[in-house]
Amino acid sequence: MGNLGMGEIILIVFFALLIFGPKKLPELGKAAGNTLREFKRATKGIMEDDEIEKKANDIK
């Protein structure tokens, strides 16, 4: 997968507007942002749990 250029981004936005409509698109963007934020929080929690387990094992 390569980098997306300006033409590809415009094409994707055009088709998203065509499929979902201009009123639904901001809601989809907000939902995607919330999903990514929750995923980031979850992975951070997992990483912290792994660090705690590693320190506990080092103490034993």
C-alpha positions, 0 to 999 in steps of 0.5 A: 500500500502506497501513500494516498495522493490528493487525487485519490483523497478527493475521489474517496471523499466524493464517493463517501458523499455520494454513498452516505450523503452530506448530512451523514458524513460528519456523524460517521467521522465522529464515530470513527474518531471515537472508535480510534480514541477508544482503541488507543485507550484500550491498547494503552491499558494493555501495555500498562498491564504488561509492564506491571506483570513484567515488573512483578516477575522481575521482583520474584 
